[in-house]
Amino acid sequence: MARTSGTLGPKRVITATAASGIYGLSEIHKERIAGNWVVGGVAGYFGGGWDGGNLSGIDKITFPADTKTTLSENLGSARYAVAGMANAGVAGYVGGGRSPTYRDGIDKIAFPADTKTTLSAVLATVNAYLAALSSESVAGYFGGGFDGSTNKSIIEKIAFPNDSKTSLSATLTTARREFGAMSNSL
């Protein structure tokens, strides 16, 4: 029998075996609601892009079946070179991009209804080729990018749940574009 253990919140451990099926699932759910642990994903989203022209569509991949649907909602403007991040279980955010002009807008997709709104808060400058990451239930960050003439080192924070935006005094060590970002959110 396979045995799985994991820490849930401060000083709590859940142990389950393959034979025990869903043992501990209710405890995991309680901890997940408290914002302490992400058990697993529900869906992933792809938005915008380029296929010889700017795209505004949003595709949703439902886990674990890997089925794809196309949302009836579109990004606020067709654009590519965007960055995306999510507040798990709450909403996803797509910011910046080109269309072909550089953009400063941020679109929000609310889960699970998949409804789109455009935030009143915008990036500090028009920006494409940026990266994004998030800290679940706390904030999301857009960083770096390119405004059409200059690489950027700026880091901008979207505070959850009120979606207020601030530019951090801290910046990336080197102004850059077309790079990756990740977060350690356990």
Phi, psi and omega per residue, in radians:
M1 nan 2.328 3.078
A2 -1.307 2.437 -3.124
R3 -2.080 2.297 -3.120
T4 -2.179 2.345 3.073
S5 -2.252 2.657 3.061
G6 -2.774 2.606 3.115
T7 -1.528 2.304 3.115
L8 -2.085 1.900 3.126
G9 1.134 -3.022 -3.102
P10 -1.167 2.160 2.986
K11 0.987 0.548 3.065
R12 -2.131 2.350 3.132
V13 -2.218 2.353 3.053
I14 -1.921 2.321 3.092
T15 -2.184 2.379 3.113
A16 -2.486 2.666 3.038
T17 -2.019 2.823 -3.131
A18 -1.017 -0.630 -3.113
A19 -1.244 -0.413 -3.083
S20 -1.478 -0.032 3.048
G21 1.095 -1.987 -3.019
I22 -1.698 0.422 3.109
Y23 -0.919 2.281 3.078
G24 1.476 -0.025 -3.078
L25 -1.089 -0.661 3.138
S26 -1.138 -0.633 3.088
E27 -1.160 -0.710 3.104
I28 -1.074 -0.768 -3.138
H29 -1.065 -0.766 3.125
K30 -1.056 -0.766 3.134
E31 -1.153 -0.660 -3.139
R32 -1.103 -0.716 3.112
I33 -1.107 -0.637 3.122
A34 -1.268 -0.104 3.077
G35 1.439 0.373 -3.076
N36 -1.654 -0.429 -3.031
W37 -2.686 2.352 3.058
V38 -1.652 2.061 -3.124
V39 -1.343 -0.760 -3.135
G40 -3.114 2.870 -3.083
G41 -1.468 2.792 3.098
V42 -1.834 -0.771 -3.081
A43 -2.776 2.805 3.026
G44 -2.174 2.728 -3.045
Y45 -2.302 2.452 3.013
F46 -2.076 2.237 -3.117
G47 -2.346 2.539 3.124
G48 1.224 -2.823 3.101
G49 2.173 -2.972 -3.058
W50 -2.438 2.273 3.030
D51 -2.334 0.591 -2.989
G52 1.790 -0.203 3.060
G53 -2.668 2.839 -3.139
N54 -1.200 2.461 3.131
L55 -1.996 2.570 3.102
S56 -2.123 -0.120 -3.064
G57 -1.207 2.765 3.111
I58 -2.228 2.107 3.060
D59 -1.758 2.453 -3.137
K60 -2.039 2.253 3.055
I61 -1.871 2.034 -3.134
T62 -1.548 2.246 3.134
F63 -1.622 2.661 -0.136
P64 -1.555 0.072 -3.074
A65 -1.258 -0.294 -3.116
D66 1.034 0.620 3.073
T67 -1.565 2.541 -3.104
K68 -1.958 2.352 2.969
T69 -2.250 2.734 3.066
T70 -1.871 2.185 -3.121
L71 -1.164 2.627 3.037
S72 -1.285 -0.408 3.084
E73 -1.376 2.556 3.042
N74 -2.116 2.855 2.998
L75 -1.047 2.744 -3.122
G76 -1.037 -0.495 3.045
S77 -2.570 2.571 3.078
A78 -1.181 2.229 -3.117
R79 -2.841 2.829 3.093
Y80 -2.254 3.078 -3.114
A81 1.066 0.681 3.124
V82 -1.587 3.007 2.989
A83 -2.208 2.566 -3.136
G84 -2.316 2.601 3.064
M85 -2.692 2.975 -3.074
A86 -2.507 2.626 2.895
N87 -1.729 1.757 -2.947
A88 -0.830 2.243 3.102
G89 1.367 -0.088 -3.070
V90 -2.020 -1.045 -3.068
A91 -2.874 2.742 3.017
G92 -1.991 2.701 -3.077
Y93 -2.294 2.375 3.054
V94 -2.151 2.184 -3.074
G95 -2.258 2.705 3.069
G96 1.184 -2.750 3.104
G97 2.006 -3.108 3.092
R98 -2.227 2.668 3.136
S99 -2.730 0.643 -0.135
P100 -1.404 -0.168 3.074
T101 -1.262 2.724 3.133
Y102 -1.322 2.512 -2.990
R103 -2.043 2.696 3.074
D104 -2.112 0.038 -3.070
G105 -1.318 2.725 3.086
I106 -2.256 2.098 3.070
D107 -1.730 2.528 -3.141
K108 -2.111 2.253 3.052
I109 -1.882 1.968 -3.129
A110 -1.421 2.277 3.092
F111 -1.641 2.643 -0.087
P112 -1.566 0.004 -3.072
A113 -1.273 -0.297 -3.137
D114 1.046 0.693 3.065
T115 -1.627 2.516 -3.078
K116 -1.891 2.399 2.950
T117 -2.311 2.766 3.046
T118 -1.867 2.187 -3.107
L119 -1.152 2.580 3.020
S120 -1.282 -0.518 3.049
A121 -1.238 2.397 3.114
V122 -2.202 2.866 3.062
L123 -1.089 2.686 -3.080
A124 -1.077 -0.568 3.079
T125 -2.420 2.822 3.004
V126 -1.067 2.457 -2.945
N127 -2.775 2.311 3.055
A128 -2.318 2.964 3.125
Y129 1.030 0.533 3.125
L130 -1.583 3.107 3.093
A131 -2.225 2.817 -3.128
A132 -2.499 2.684 3.055
L133 -2.664 2.974 -3.129
S134 -2.575 2.740 3.011
S135 -2.013 1.899 -2.996
E136 -0.839 2.313 3.094
S137 1.174 0.023 -3.107
V138 -1.973 -1.135 -3.062
A139 -2.904 2.804 2.994
G140 -2.056 2.727 -3.063
Y141 -2.325 2.331 2.961
F142 -1.880 2.372 -3.123
G143 -2.455 2.694 3.088
G144 1.103 -2.719 3.112
G145 2.041 -2.936 -3.048
F146 -2.576 2.321 -3.089
D147 -1.808 0.207 -3.120
G148 1.868 -0.342 3.097
S149 -2.434 -0.408 -3.036
T150 -2.381 2.366 2.955
N151 -1.185 2.609 -3.066
K152 -1.957 2.615 3.039
S153 -2.050 0.059 -3.076
I154 -1.129 2.575 2.996
I155 -2.181 2.157 -3.123
E156 -2.041 2.432 -3.037
K157 -1.973 2.273 2.996
I158 -1.866 1.926 -3.111
A159 -1.361 2.288 3.056
F160 -1.606 2.550 0.002
P161 -1.666 0.006 -3.016
N162 -1.511 -0.068 3.071
D163 1.073 0.477 3.056
S164 -1.343 2.558 -3.083
K165 -2.027 2.380 3.013
T166 -2.358 2.667 3.017
S167 -1.699 2.212 -3.124
L168 -1.272 2.636 3.020
S169 -1.268 -0.520 3.042
A170 -1.225 2.484 3.108
T171 -2.277 2.910 3.037
L172 -1.108 2.580 -3.126
T173 -1.007 -0.692 -3.141
T174 -2.252 2.326 3.037
A175 -1.060 2.335 -3.035
R176 -2.722 2.886 3.059
R177 -2.515 2.889 3.071
E178 0.960 0.991 -3.122
F179 -2.325 3.028 -3.107
G180 -1.800 2.795 3.077
A181 -2.484 2.664 3.100
M182 -2.685 2.840 3.083
S183 -2.320 2.699 3.091
N184 -1.842 1.680 -3.006
S185 -2.073 1.285 3.072
L186 -2.116 nan nan
